[in-house]
């Protein structure tokens, strides 16, 4: 899947990671689950930053589980 607005997606991913880091501090009992979700956003950001013309849809599916 190609992303035409990769720069904006990268910004959104970064914002999500920052939000999740704050949530992890507020809800330490959910730390593992929040960290897992943050890792998926970081992986998506990495993919968008490095190859925006070929995004793996499975990352989206994993975030929804």
Secondary structure by P-SEA (a helix, b strand, c coil): ccccaaaaaaaaaaaaaaaaaaaaaacccaaaaaaaaaaaaaaaaaaaacccccccaaaaaaaac
